Amino acid sequence: MPLIDSHCHFDFDAFSADRPQVWARCQSHGMQALVIPGVSIPQWRHLFALVNSQPGWYGAAGVHPWWVSELAVAPDQVRRAVVERARHERNGGRCVAVGECGLDANIDLSLAQQLPVFEAQLEAAGELSLPVIVHCVRAHSEVIRALKNARIKKAGVIHAFAGSREIAEEYIKLGFYLGVGGTVTYKRAVKTRKALASVPLEHLLLESDAPDMPHAGRQGERNSPEYLPAVAETLAALRGVSVESVISQTGKNAQALFDL
């Protein structure tokens, strides 16, 4: 069964001291691959040097909304930078998506300021025929509108989905997958758990978002991709199916979306 972490910031300094040991433990749990998203243009060089060093690691080129305020280039230059990096890395099959990009209403930078950078990356994804990894916090209406207006050829995934069944269905209609991570382990996340228990399994991906998004009972700790089986177990329990079926189908979904 292809256990795949579809979203893990494994290049972050939180893993500098023990990255090989963590990956060894992941493999002992049956993990075959993980996708490391981009967050800022200067980060891409280190990210892809890392993914090129290890079979089973893949990367994405993108600018996370938290890093938009640090940009010293215009949105169209962001588009060109994403296209150039992705084309360079795709020669070895190591760049599998555009992102992490999107909109976040919880940060000081307004959505109006974030939107042009998001739209530029959606344009790059269309130009590259790559899927997009979307970050969305309290901005579903704005993100859905942007996705409908974009000329994306391969859809993508809504990272760390947190929303209702109705919102989930909106994304699924657009061809998107929903990322399932640590949030689902919290019983208080009633709306999200209910949505993820009812939408087709064929539209879900497993993700750790490590070192962030710690699981219930692990608050304050570094999250790790080695804990991903616990997400699969929780999702299986919510849906009343076997863990094996969850890991198998979500793994197939990740392989199809990212062309792994």
LOBAMAR-230502 format. One line per 10 residues: number of its first residue (from 1); their letters; for each residue x negated, y, z of N, C-alpha, C. Coordinates in nm, 2 decimals. Each point is the difference from the previous one (the first is absolute). Example, Ala and Ser with C-alpha at 12.3 -4.5 7.8 and 13.67 -1.06 7.14 Angstrom:
REM residues 2
1 = as = -1.32 -0.57 0.78 0.09 0.12 0.00 -0.09 0.12 0.00; 0.04 0.11 -0.07 -0.09 0.11 0.00 0.08 0.11 0.08
This chain:
REM residues 260
1 = mplidshchf = -0.08 -0.12 0.00 0.08 0.12 0.00 -0.09 0.12 0.00; 0.03 0.10 -0.09 -0.09 0.12 -0.01 0.04 0.10 0.10; -0.06 0.00 0.12 0.02 0.11 0.09 -0.08 0.12 -0.04; 0.07 0.11 -0.03 -0.07 0.12 -0.06 0.04 0.12 0.08; -0.10 0.08 0.04 0.03 0.12 0.07 0.00 0.11 -0.11; 0.12 0.05 -0.03 0.01 0.10 -0.11 -0.03 0.14 0.04; -0.04 0.02 0.12 -0.04 0.14 0.04 -0.08 0.00 0.13; -0.13 0.02 -0.02 -0.09 -0.01 0.12 -0.11 0.10 -0.02; -0.02 0.09 0.09 -0.11 0.10 -0.01 -0.13 -0.06 0.06; -0.04 -0.11 -0.07 -0.12 -0.08 0.05 -0.13 0.08 -0.01
11 = dfdafsadrp = 0.00 0.11 -0.08 -0.12 0.07 -0.01 -0.02 0.10 0.11; 0.10 0.02 0.08 -0.01 0.11 0.11 -0.11 -0.04 0.10; -0.05 0.10 0.07 -0.11 -0.02 0.10 0.04 -0.10 0.11; 0.13 -0.01 0.02 0.04 -0.09 0.11 -0.04 -0.14 -0.02; -0.04 -0.04 -0.12 -0.04 -0.14 -0.03 -0.15 0.00 -0.03; -0.07 0.11 0.02 -0.15 0.00 -0.04 -0.08 -0.10 0.08; 0.04 -0.02 0.13 -0.09 -0.09 0.08 0.02 -0.14 -0.02; 0.12 -0.04 -0.05 0.03 -0.15 0.00 0.08 -0.04 -0.13; -0.01 0.07 -0.10 0.08 -0.03 -0.12 -0.02 -0.14 -0.05; -0.12 -0.05 -0.02 -0.01 -0.14 -0.04 0.06 -0.10 0.09
21 = qvwarcqshg = 0.00 0.02 0.13 0.06 -0.09 0.10 0.15 0.00 -0.01; 0.05 0.12 -0.02 0.15 0.02 -0.01 0.05 -0.08 -0.13; -0.08 0.02 -0.11 0.04 -0.06 -0.12 -0.01 -0.15 0.01; -0.09 -0.05 0.07 -0.02 -0.15 0.02 0.12 -0.05 0.08; 0.05 0.07 0.10 0.12 -0.04 0.07 0.12 0.01 -0.09; 0.01 0.10 -0.08 0.11 0.01 -0.10 0.01 -0.13 -0.09; -0.12 -0.03 -0.05 -0.01 -0.12 -0.08 0.04 -0.13 0.07; -0.03 0.00 0.13 0.03 -0.12 0.07 0.15 -0.01 0.02; 0.08 0.11 -0.01 0.14 0.00 0.00 0.06 -0.02 -0.14; -0.08 -0.02 -0.10 0.05 -0.02 -0.13 0.01 0.12 -0.09
31 = mqalvipgvs = -0.05 0.11 0.04 0.00 0.12 -0.08 -0.09 -0.01 -0.12; 0.06 0.03 -0.12 -0.08 -0.01 -0.12 -0.04 0.13 -0.06; 0.07 0.11 0.04 -0.03 0.13 -0.06 0.06 0.11 0.08; -0.06 0.12 -0.02 0.05 0.12 0.06 -0.02 0.12 -0.09; 0.09 0.10 0.01 -0.01 0.12 -0.09 -0.03 0.11 0.09; -0.11 0.08 -0.03 -0.04 0.11 0.07 0.03 0.13 -0.07; 0.10 0.08 0.05 0.04 0.12 -0.07 -0.10 0.11 0.01; 0.00 0.09 -0.10 -0.08 0.12 0.01 0.08 0.11 0.08; -0.07 0.09 0.07 0.06 0.11 0.07 -0.05 0.13 -0.04; -0.12 0.01 -0.05 -0.06 0.13 -0.04 -0.11 -0.03 -0.11
41 = ipqwrhlfal = -0.02 0.10 -0.08 -0.09 -0.01 -0.11 -0.14 -0.04 0.04; -0.06 0.07 0.11 -0.14 -0.04 0.04 -0.01 -0.14 0.06; 0.12 -0.06 0.04 0.00 -0.13 0.06 -0.02 -0.11 -0.10; 0.04 0.03 -0.13 0.01 -0.11 -0.10 -0.13 -0.07 -0.02; -0.11 0.07 0.00 -0.13 -0.06 -0.03 -0.03 -0.11 0.10; 0.02 0.03 0.13 -0.03 -0.10 0.10 0.10 -0.11 -0.01; 0.13 0.03 -0.02 0.11 -0.10 -0.01 -0.04 -0.11 -0.11; -0.03 0.05 -0.12 -0.02 -0.09 -0.10 -0.14 -0.07 0.00; -0.09 0.06 0.07 -0.13 -0.07 0.03 0.03 -0.12 0.09; 0.09 0.02 0.09 0.04 -0.11 0.09 0.08 -0.11 -0.07
51 = vnsqpgwyga = 0.10 0.04 -0.08 0.08 -0.11 -0.06 -0.08 -0.08 -0.10; -0.10 0.07 -0.06 -0.08 -0.07 -0.10 -0.10 -0.10 0.07; -0.01 0.01 0.13 -0.09 -0.08 0.07 0.06 -0.13 0.05; 0.13 -0.02 -0.02 0.07 -0.11 0.06 0.11 -0.05 -0.09; -0.01 -0.13 -0.04 0.12 -0.05 -0.08 0.12 0.00 0.09; 0.11 0.03 -0.05 0.13 0.00 0.07 0.03 0.14 0.05; -0.09 0.10 -0.01 0.04 0.14 0.04 0.02 0.08 -0.13; 0.11 0.08 0.01 0.03 0.08 -0.11 0.03 0.15 0.05; -0.01 0.09 -0.09 0.01 0.14 0.04 0.11 0.08 -0.08; 0.03 0.12 0.04 0.09 0.09 -0.07 -0.06 0.14 0.01
61 = agvhpwwvse = 0.03 0.08 -0.10 -0.05 0.13 0.00 0.11 0.10 0.02; 0.00 0.07 0.11 0.10 0.10 0.03 -0.03 0.10 0.10; 0.08 0.10 0.02 -0.01 0.10 0.10 0.12 0.00 0.09; -0.02 -0.04 0.12 0.10 -0.01 0.11 0.05 0.14 0.03; 0.13 0.02 0.03 0.04 0.13 0.04 -0.07 0.07 0.11; -0.05 -0.08 0.10 -0.07 0.06 0.11 -0.13 0.07 -0.04; -0.06 -0.04 -0.12 -0.12 0.05 -0.05 0.02 0.11 -0.11; 0.13 0.03 -0.03 0.02 0.09 -0.11 -0.05 0.14 0.04; 0.01 0.04 0.12 -0.04 0.13 0.05 -0.15 0.02 -0.02; -0.08 -0.11 -0.01 -0.14 0.01 -0.02 -0.05 0.01 -0.14
71 = lavapdqvrr = 0.10 -0.01 -0.10 -0.03 0.00 -0.14 -0.06 0.13 -0.04; -0.10 0.00 -0.08 -0.06 0.12 -0.06 0.03 0.01 -0.15; 0.09 -0.09 -0.05 0.03 0.00 -0.14 0.15 0.01 -0.02; 0.04 0.03 -0.12 0.14 0.02 -0.04 0.06 -0.14 -0.03; 0.13 -0.01 0.01 0.07 -0.13 -0.02 -0.04 -0.07 -0.13; -0.02 0.08 -0.11 -0.04 -0.07 -0.13 -0.14 -0.06 0.01; -0.08 0.07 0.08 -0.14 -0.06 0.02 0.01 -0.13 0.08; 0.09 0.00 0.09 0.03 -0.12 0.08 0.04 -0.12 -0.09; 0.09 0.03 -0.09 0.04 -0.10 -0.10 -0.12 -0.05 -0.08; -0.08 0.09 -0.05 -0.11 -0.04 -0.08 -0.10 -0.08 0.08
81 = avverarher = -0.02 0.04 0.13 -0.10 -0.08 0.08 0.05 -0.14 0.03; 0.13 -0.01 0.02 0.06 -0.14 0.03 -0.02 -0.08 -0.13; 0.03 0.05 -0.11 0.00 -0.07 -0.13 -0.15 -0.04 -0.03; -0.09 0.09 0.02 -0.14 -0.04 -0.02 -0.05 -0.10 0.09; 0.03 0.01 0.13 -0.05 -0.10 0.10 0.06 -0.14 -0.03; 0.13 0.00 -0.02 0.08 -0.12 -0.03 -0.06 -0.07 -0.12; -0.02 0.07 -0.11 -0.05 -0.06 -0.12 -0.14 -0.05 0.02; -0.08 0.07 0.08 -0.14 -0.05 0.02 0.00 -0.13 0.08; 0.09 -0.01 0.10 0.00 -0.12 0.09 0.08 -0.11 -0.06; 0.09 0.03 -0.09 0.08 -0.11 -0.06 -0.08 -0.09 -0.09
91 = nggrcvavge = -0.12 0.05 -0.04 -0.09 -0.09 -0.09 -0.03 -0.13 0.08; 0.00 0.01 0.13 -0.03 -0.12 0.08 0.13 -0.06 0.07; 0.11 0.06 -0.04 0.13 -0.04 0.06 0.02 0.04 0.15; -0.08 0.10 0.04 0.01 0.03 0.15 0.09 0.11 0.03; 0.05 0.08 -0.09 0.10 0.11 0.03 0.13 -0.06 -0.05; 0.09 -0.02 0.09 0.13 -0.06 -0.03 0.12 0.09 0.02; -0.02 0.12 0.04 0.11 0.09 0.02 -0.04 0.14 0.01; 0.09 0.09 0.00 -0.02 0.15 0.03 0.07 0.02 0.14; -0.08 0.06 0.09 0.05 0.03 0.13 -0.10 -0.03 0.11; 0.02 0.04 0.11 0.13 0.03 0.06 0.04 0.14 -0.02
101 = cgldanidls = 0.11 0.03 -0.05 0.05 0.13 -0.03 0.15 0.01 0.04; 0.04 0.13 0.02 0.14 0.01 0.03 0.03 0.13 0.07; 0.11 0.00 0.09 0.04 0.11 0.07 0.02 -0.03 0.15; -0.03 0.10 0.08 0.01 -0.03 0.15 0.05 0.13 0.06; 0.12 0.00 0.06 0.06 0.11 0.06 -0.04 0.03 0.14; -0.09 -0.09 0.05 -0.05 0.01 0.14 -0.13 0.08 0.01; -0.05 0.05 -0.11 -0.13 0.07 0.01 0.03 0.15 -0.03; -0.10 0.08 0.04 0.01 0.15 -0.02 0.02 0.04 -0.14; -0.06 -0.06 -0.09 0.01 0.03 -0.14 0.14 -0.02 -0.06; 0.06 0.10 -0.06 0.14 -0.02 -0.04 0.01 -0.10 -0.12
111 = laqqlpvfea = 0.12 -0.06 -0.01 0.03 -0.09 -0.11 -0.02 0.07 -0.13; 0.03 0.13 -0.01 -0.02 0.07 -0.13 -0.14 0.00 -0.04; -0.09 0.01 0.10 -0.15 0.00 -0.03 -0.05 -0.14 -0.03; 0.06 -0.10 0.06 -0.04 -0.14 -0.02 0.05 -0.05 -0.14; 0.11 0.04 -0.04 0.07 -0.05 -0.12 -0.08 0.00 -0.12; -0.07 0.11 -0.04 -0.07 0.00 -0.13 -0.11 -0.10 0.00; -0.07 -0.03 0.11 -0.10 -0.09 0.01 0.05 -0.15 -0.01; 0.12 -0.02 0.06 0.07 -0.13 -0.02 0.04 -0.02 -0.14; 0.06 0.10 -0.06 0.04 -0.01 -0.14 -0.12 -0.03 -0.10; -0.11 0.07 0.03 -0.12 -0.02 -0.08 -0.04 -0.15 0.00
121 = qleaagelsl = 0.01 -0.06 0.12 -0.05 -0.14 0.01 0.10 -0.09 -0.06; 0.13 0.03 0.00 0.10 -0.08 -0.07 -0.02 0.01 -0.15; -0.04 0.11 -0.04 -0.04 0.02 -0.15 -0.12 -0.09 -0.03; -0.10 0.00 0.09 -0.12 -0.08 -0.02 0.04 -0.15 -0.01; 0.09 -0.04 0.09 0.04 -0.14 0.00 0.07 -0.04 -0.13; 0.08 0.09 -0.05 0.07 -0.03 -0.13 -0.10 -0.01 -0.11; -0.10 0.09 0.00 -0.10 0.00 -0.10 -0.09 -0.12 0.00; -0.02 -0.06 0.12 -0.09 -0.11 0.02 0.08 -0.13 -0.01; 0.13 0.00 0.01 0.09 -0.12 0.01 -0.03 -0.08 0.12; -0.03 0.08 0.11 -0.02 -0.06 0.13 0.11 0.02 0.10
131 = pvivhcvrah = 0.02 -0.09 0.09 0.10 0.03 0.11 -0.04 0.11 0.09; 0.09 0.05 0.08 -0.03 0.11 0.09 0.03 -0.04 0.14; -0.09 0.03 0.09 0.02 -0.02 0.15 0.05 0.13 0.06; 0.13 0.00 0.05 0.06 0.12 0.04 0.01 0.01 0.15; -0.04 0.11 0.05 0.01 0.04 0.15 0.12 0.09 0.01; 0.10 -0.04 0.08 0.12 0.09 0.02 0.04 0.00 0.14; 0.00 0.12 0.06 0.04 0.02 0.14 0.10 0.11 0.00; 0.13 -0.03 0.03 0.11 0.09 0.01 0.01 0.08 -0.13; -0.01 -0.06 -0.11 0.01 0.07 -0.13 0.05 -0.09 -0.11; 0.09 -0.09 0.04 0.05 -0.10 -0.10 0.07 0.07 -0.12
141 = seviralkna = 0.08 0.10 0.03 0.07 0.06 -0.11 -0.10 0.06 -0.10; -0.10 0.07 0.05 -0.10 0.07 -0.08 -0.08 -0.10 -0.08; -0.04 -0.11 0.07 -0.08 -0.10 -0.07 0.08 -0.07 -0.11; 0.12 -0.04 0.03 0.09 -0.07 -0.10 0.02 0.09 -0.12; 0.02 0.13 0.02 0.02 0.10 -0.11 -0.13 0.00 -0.08; -0.12 0.01 0.06 -0.12 0.00 -0.07 -0.02 -0.13 -0.08; 0.03 -0.11 0.06 -0.02 -0.13 -0.07 0.09 -0.01 -0.12; 0.13 0.05 0.01 0.09 0.00 -0.11 -0.05 0.08 -0.12; -0.06 0.12 0.04 -0.05 0.09 -0.11 -0.13 -0.04 -0.06; -0.07 -0.09 0.07 -0.13 -0.05 -0.05 0.01 -0.10 -0.11
151 = rikkagviha = -0.11 -0.01 -0.08 0.00 -0.10 -0.11 -0.09 -0.11 0.04; 0.04 -0.07 0.11 -0.08 -0.11 0.05 0.04 -0.13 -0.08; -0.10 -0.07 -0.04 0.02 -0.12 -0.08 0.01 -0.13 0.09; -0.06 0.00 0.12 -0.01 -0.12 0.07 0.04 0.02 0.15; 0.09 0.10 0.03 0.05 0.02 0.13 -0.11 -0.01 0.11; 0.03 -0.06 0.11 -0.10 -0.01 0.11 0.06 -0.05 0.13; -0.05 0.06 0.11 0.04 -0.04 0.13 0.02 0.12 0.09; 0.11 0.00 0.08 0.02 0.10 0.10 -0.07 -0.05 0.13; -0.11 0.05 0.03 -0.08 -0.04 0.11 0.07 0.03 0.13; -0.01 -0.10 0.09 0.05 0.01 0.14 0.15 0.04 -0.01
161 = fagsreiaee = 0.08 -0.07 -0.07 0.14 0.04 -0.02 0.07 0.01 0.14; 0.06 0.12 0.02 0.08 0.02 0.12 0.13 0.07 -0.04; 0.11 -0.07 -0.02 0.12 0.07 -0.04 0.12 -0.10 0.00; 0.11 0.04 -0.05 0.12 -0.08 0.00 0.01 -0.09 -0.12; 0.10 -0.09 0.00 0.02 -0.09 -0.11 0.03 0.08 -0.12; 0.08 0.11 0.01 0.03 0.08 -0.11 -0.12 0.06 -0.07; -0.09 0.05 0.08 -0.12 0.06 -0.05 -0.09 -0.11 -0.07; -0.01 -0.11 0.07 -0.07 -0.12 -0.06 0.05 -0.03 -0.14; 0.13 0.00 -0.01 0.06 -0.04 -0.13 -0.03 0.10 -0.11; -0.01 0.13 0.04 -0.04 0.11 -0.09 -0.14 -0.03 -0.06
171 = yiklgfylgv = -0.09 -0.04 0.08 -0.13 -0.03 -0.04 -0.01 -0.12 -0.09; 0.08 -0.10 0.04 0.00 -0.13 -0.07 0.06 0.02 -0.14; 0.10 0.09 -0.01 0.05 0.03 -0.13 -0.10 0.06 -0.10; -0.10 0.07 0.06 -0.11 0.06 -0.08 -0.11 -0.10 -0.03; 0.02 -0.12 0.05 -0.10 -0.11 -0.02 -0.11 0.00 0.10; 0.02 0.07 0.11 -0.11 0.00 0.11 0.01 -0.11 0.10; -0.11 -0.04 0.05 -0.01 -0.09 0.11 0.00 0.08 0.13; 0.03 -0.06 0.11 0.00 0.06 0.13 -0.11 -0.06 0.09; -0.09 0.08 0.06 -0.11 -0.05 0.08 0.05 -0.03 0.14; -0.03 -0.12 0.05 0.05 -0.04 0.14 -0.12 -0.01 0.09
181 = ggtvtykrav = -0.01 0.08 0.10 -0.11 0.00 0.09 0.04 0.00 0.15; -0.09 0.05 0.08 0.02 -0.01 0.15 0.13 0.06 0.05; 0.06 0.09 -0.07 0.13 0.06 0.05 0.10 -0.11 0.02; 0.00 -0.10 -0.08 0.11 -0.10 0.01 -0.02 -0.08 0.13; -0.11 0.00 0.06 -0.01 -0.07 0.13 0.06 0.07 0.12; 0.04 0.12 -0.02 0.07 0.08 0.11 0.15 -0.02 0.00; 0.05 -0.05 0.10 0.15 -0.03 0.01 0.08 0.13 -0.02; -0.06 0.12 0.05 0.07 0.12 -0.01 0.02 0.05 -0.15; -0.08 -0.06 -0.09 0.02 0.05 -0.14 0.11 -0.08 -0.07; 0.12 0.02 0.06 0.12 -0.07 -0.03 0.04 0.01 -0.15
191 = ktrkalasvp = 0.00 0.13 -0.05 0.04 0.03 -0.14 -0.09 -0.07 -0.10; -0.13 0.02 0.03 -0.10 -0.06 -0.10 0.00 -0.15 0.01; 0.01 -0.06 0.12 0.00 -0.14 0.01 0.12 -0.06 -0.07; 0.12 0.07 0.01 0.12 -0.05 -0.06 -0.01 0.01 -0.16; -0.06 0.10 -0.05 -0.02 0.02 -0.14 -0.09 -0.11 -0.06; -0.12 -0.02 0.07 -0.10 -0.10 -0.05 0.05 -0.14 0.02; 0.10 -0.02 0.09 0.05 -0.14 0.01 0.10 -0.03 -0.11; 0.05 0.10 -0.07 0.11 -0.02 -0.10 -0.04 0.02 -0.14; -0.10 0.08 -0.03 -0.04 0.02 -0.14 -0.06 -0.13 -0.06; 0.00 -0.02 -0.13 -0.07 -0.12 -0.05 -0.14 -0.01 0.03
201 = lehlllesda = -0.05 -0.11 0.04 -0.14 -0.03 0.04 -0.09 0.03 -0.12; 0.06 -0.01 -0.12 -0.08 0.02 -0.12 -0.04 0.15 -0.02; 0.04 0.08 0.09 -0.03 0.15 -0.01 -0.08 0.04 0.13; -0.06 -0.09 0.07 -0.08 0.03 0.12 -0.14 -0.04 -0.01; -0.09 0.09 0.06 -0.14 -0.03 0.01 -0.04 0.00 0.15; -0.10 -0.07 0.04 -0.05 0.00 0.14 -0.12 0.10 0.00; -0.01 0.08 0.10 -0.11 0.09 0.01 -0.04 0.03 0.15; -0.13 0.02 0.03 -0.04 0.03 0.13 -0.01 0.15 0.03; -0.04 0.08 -0.10 -0.03 0.14 0.02 -0.11 0.02 0.10; -0.08 -0.10 0.03 -0.11 0.00 0.10 -0.10 0.11 -0.05
211 = pdmphagrqg = -0.06 0.07 0.10 0.01 -0.02 0.14 0.12 0.06 0.07; 0.10 0.06 -0.08 0.12 0.06 0.06 0.11 -0.10 0.00; 0.12 0.05 0.05 0.12 -0.08 0.01 -0.01 -0.12 0.09; -0.05 0.02 0.12 -0.01 -0.12 0.09 0.14 -0.06 0.03; -0.01 -0.13 0.03 0.12 -0.08 0.02 0.06 0.03 0.14; 0.12 -0.04 0.03 0.06 0.01 0.13 -0.08 -0.09 0.09; -0.04 0.06 0.12 -0.08 -0.07 0.09 -0.15 0.03 -0.01; -0.03 0.07 -0.12 -0.14 0.03 -0.02 -0.02 0.15 -0.02; 0.09 0.08 0.06 -0.01 0.15 -0.01 -0.13 0.04 0.06; -0.07 0.10 -0.07 -0.12 0.05 0.05 -0.12 -0.08 -0.05
221 = ernspeylpa = 0.02 -0.11 -0.06 -0.11 -0.09 -0.05 -0.03 0.03 -0.15; -0.12 -0.04 -0.04 -0.02 0.00 -0.15 0.08 -0.10 -0.06; 0.08 0.03 -0.10 0.07 -0.10 -0.08 -0.10 -0.07 -0.09; 0.03 -0.12 -0.04 -0.10 -0.08 -0.09 0.08 -0.08 -0.10; -0.06 -0.02 -0.12 0.07 -0.09 -0.09 0.01 -0.14 0.05; -0.08 -0.04 0.09 0.01 -0.14 0.06 0.14 -0.02 0.07; 0.07 0.11 0.03 0.13 -0.02 0.07 0.11 -0.01 -0.10; -0.02 0.01 -0.12 0.10 -0.01 -0.10 0.10 -0.12 0.01; -0.05 -0.11 0.04 0.09 -0.12 0.01 0.12 0.03 0.10; -0.03 0.09 0.10 0.11 0.03 0.10 0.11 0.08 -0.07
231 = vaetlaalrg = -0.03 0.08 -0.10 0.10 0.08 -0.08 0.08 -0.10 -0.08; -0.07 -0.10 -0.06 0.07 -0.10 -0.07 0.10 -0.08 0.09; -0.05 -0.04 0.12 0.08 -0.07 0.09 0.13 0.08 0.04; -0.02 0.13 0.03 0.11 0.08 0.04 0.10 0.01 -0.11; -0.05 0.03 -0.12 0.09 0.01 -0.12 0.08 -0.13 -0.02; -0.07 -0.11 0.01 0.06 -0.13 -0.02 0.12 -0.02 0.10; -0.03 0.03 0.13 0.10 -0.01 0.11 0.12 0.09 -0.03; -0.02 0.12 -0.05 0.11 0.09 -0.03 0.08 -0.05 -0.11; -0.06 -0.07 -0.10 0.07 -0.05 -0.11 0.06 -0.14 0.01; -0.05 -0.07 0.11 0.05 -0.14 0.02 -0.06 -0.09 -0.10
241 = vsvesvisqt = -0.13 0.02 -0.04 -0.06 -0.09 -0.10 -0.14 -0.04 0.06; -0.07 -0.08 -0.07 -0.13 -0.05 0.04 -0.11 0.11 -0.02; -0.10 -0.01 0.08 -0.11 0.09 -0.01 -0.07 -0.03 -0.14; -0.01 -0.13 -0.03 -0.06 -0.04 -0.13 0.06 0.07 -0.12; 0.14 0.00 0.01 0.07 0.06 -0.12 -0.03 0.15 -0.01; -0.01 0.07 0.12 -0.03 0.14 0.00 -0.14 0.03 -0.06; -0.10 -0.08 0.05 -0.13 0.02 -0.05 -0.02 -0.03 -0.14; 0.07 -0.11 -0.05 -0.01 -0.04 -0.14 0.06 0.11 -0.09; 0.12 0.04 0.03 0.07 0.09 -0.09 -0.07 0.14 0.00; -0.03 0.05 0.12 -0.07 0.13 0.00 -0.13 0.00 -0.06
251 = gknaqalfdl = -0.07 -0.11 0.01 -0.13 -0.01 -0.07 0.02 0.00 -0.15; 0.10 -0.07 -0.05 0.02 0.00 -0.14 0.04 0.14 -0.05; 0.08 0.07 0.09 0.04 0.14 -0.04 -0.12 0.09 -0.01; -0.10 -0.01 0.09 -0.12 0.08 0.00 -0.08 -0.04 -0.12; -0.01 -0.12 -0.03 -0.08 -0.04 -0.12 0.06 0.05 -0.13; 0.13 0.00 -0.01 0.07 0.05 -0.12 -0.01 0.15 -0.01; 0.02 0.08 0.11 -0.01 0.14 0.00 -0.13 0.05 -0.03; -0.11 -0.05 0.06 -0.13 0.05 -0.01 -0.09 -0.08 -0.11; 0.07 -0.09 -0.06 -0.07 -0.08 -0.10 -0.13 -0.06 0.06; 0.01 -0.07 0.11 -0.12 -0.05 0.07 -0.04 -0.14 -0.06
